């Protein structure tokens, strides 16, 4: 019986169009130190207003964040709480649960509140949603995974992409920026901005 075999192959990322510009409006960054402050600085440098939401924020604290955001202000989302500068994997499933459950619940609540805020608004088609993970640079295919939270974030953003298309919204642009654990923070922030652009 024939067998199908799939292999990963590295290919150059497509270059952005010549008229690519940084996004406008505001961005909510979900995460903590050391990446979230570095991302906030980088994104402010191109004129974005930035709100940092701690990666372990309880879901009930998420929805009120959008009450102060004007409906016509484009709002982008960067889920960076799954990124780690730790190189060694989490040793046990119990430690995985302890480290990841609150982050996943918080990220889900943030995506849900953000999408509800943007639904029906023209800027949603031009919004960027970026997940930042440490799954080895190949989205976990090689098994070099420092934290399994990245798998949950990629699945969550896949659902955001599919549901927005199914609903006919035609947006947002959904991206995953994945790298090896311990990747340089300046390189990560540059890649996030490039994907948002």
C-alpha positions in Angstrom: 0.0 0.0 0.0 1.4 3.5 -0.9 2.6 5.7 1.9 2.6 9.5 2.0 5.7 11.1 3.5 5.9 14.8 4.4 9.1 16.6 5.1 9.7 20.2 6.3 11.7 22.3 3.9 13.0 25.8 4.7 12.2 28.4 2.1 12.7 32.1 2.0 9.8 34.1 3.4 8.1 36.2 0.8 9.2 39.9 0.8 6.5 42.4 1.8 5.2 44.6 -1.0 7.2 47.8 -1.7 4.5 50.0 -0.1 4.3 48.0 3.1 4.0 50.3 6.1 3.8 49.7 9.8 0.3 49.3 11.2 -1.5 52.2 12.8 -3.6 52.4 15.9 -2.9 50.4 19.0 -1.6 47.0 19.9 -2.3 44.8 22.9 0.6 42.7 23.9 -0.2 39.6 26.0 2.9 38.5 27.9 5.5 39.4 30.5 9.2 40.1 31.0 11.5 40.1 29.2 9.8 40.0 25.8 6.6 42.2 26.4 8.5 45.3 27.5 11.0 45.0 24.5 8.1 44.5 22.1 6.3 47.5 23.6 9.3 49.7 23.1 9.8 48.5 19.5 6.2 49.0 18.5 6.0 52.4 20.2 9.0 53.4 18.1 6.9 53.1 14.9 4.0 55.1 16.4 1.7 52.5 17.8 -0.1 53.0 21.1 0.7 50.0 23.3 -1.1 48.3 26.1 0.6 45.4 27.9 -1.7 42.7 29.4 0.1 40.4 31.8 0.2 36.9 30.5 -1.4 35.4 33.6 -4.3 38.0 33.8 -7.5 36.4 35.0 -10.1 36.2 32.2 -12.6 38.4 34.1 -10.0 41.3 34.0 -9.7 41.1 30.2 -13.0 42.3 28.8 -13.0 45.7 30.7 -9.7 46.6 28.9 -11.7 47.2 25.7 -14.2 49.6 27.3 -11.6 52.4 27.0 -10.6 51.6 23.3 -12.5 53.8 20.8 -14.4 51.6 18.3 -12.8 53.3 15.3 -9.2 52.8 16.5 -7.5 49.9 14.8 -6.5 47.4 17.4 -3.9 44.7 16.8 -3.0 41.8 19.1 0.3 40.2 19.9 0.2 37.0 22.0 3.7 36.8 23.4 3.2 34.9 26.7 4.1 31.6 25.1 7.6 32.8 24.3 10.4 31.8 26.7 14.1 32.5 27.1 14.4 29.3 28.9 16.3 26.7 26.9 15.5 23.5 28.8 12.1 22.0 28.4 9.6 21.9 31.3 10.4 18.6 33.0 7.0 17.1 33.9 3.4 17.3 32.7 2.4 18.6 36.2 4.9 21.5 35.7 3.5 22.1 32.2 0.0 22.5 33.6 1.1 24.8 36.4 3.0 27.0 34.0 0.6 27.0 31.0 -3.0 26.8 32.1 -3.4 30.4 33.3 -1.7 31.7 30.2 -3.9 29.8 27.9 -7.1 30.8 29.6 -6.0 34.4 29.6 -5.0 34.3 25.9 -8.3 32.8 25.0 -10.2 35.5 26.9 -8.1 38.2 25.2 -8.8 36.8 21.7 -12.5 36.5 22.4 -12.8 40.0 23.8 -10.6 41.5 21.0 -12.6 39.8 18.3 -15.9 40.8 19.8 -14.6 44.4 20.0 -13.6 44.4 16.3 -16.5 42.5 14.8 -18.3 44.7 12.3 -15.6 47.4 12.3 -13.8 48.2 9.1 -10.3 48.0 10.7 -10.7 44.3 11.5 -9.8 43.4 7.9 -6.5 45.3 8.3 -5.7 44.1 11.8 -2.7 41.9 12.7 -2.8 39.1 15.2 0.6 37.6 15.9 1.5 34.7 18.2 5.1 34.5 19.4 6.2 31.0 20.3 9.4 29.0 21.3 8.6 25.8 19.5 12.1 25.4 17.9 11.7 27.5 14.8 9.7 24.7 13.0 6.5 25.0 15.1 7.4 22.0 17.1 7.9 19.4 14.3 11.4 18.5 15.6 10.3 18.1 19.2 12.6 20.9 20.5 9.8 22.4 22.6 10.8 24.5 25.7 7.1 25.2 26.6 4.0 23.6 25.2 2.0 26.8 25.5 3.1 27.6 22.0 1.1 24.7 20.6 -2.0 26.1 22.3 -1.4 29.6 21.0 -0.9 28.3 17.4 -4.1 26.3 17.6 -6.0 29.3 19.0 -4.8 31.6 16.3 -5.7 29.0 13.6 -9.2 29.1 15.0 -9.3 32.9 14.9 -8.2 32.7 11.2 -10.7 30.1 10.3 -13.6 31.6 12.1 -13.0 35.1 10.7 -13.0 33.6 7.1 -16.1 31.5 7.8 -17.9 34.6 9.1 -17.0 36.5 5.9 -15.0 39.2 7.8 -12.0 38.8 5.5 -9.5 39.5 8.2 -7.5 39.7 10.3 -4.0 38.8 9.1 -2.9 36.0 11.4 0.8 35.1 11.9 3.0 32.9 14.1 6.6 34.0 14.8 8.3 30.9 16.0 12.0 30.4 17.0 14.2 28.4 19.2 14.0 28.8 22.9 16.4 31.5 24.0 16.2 33.4 20.7 17.6 37.0 20.9 14.9 39.4 22.0 15.8 42.1 19.4 15.5 39.5 16.6 12.1 38.4 17.9 10.8 42.0 18.1 12.0 42.7 14.6 10.3 39.6 13.2 7.0 40.6 15.0 7.1 44.1 13.5 7.9 42.7 10.0 4.9 40.3 10.2 2.6 43.1 11.4 3.9 45.3 8.5 
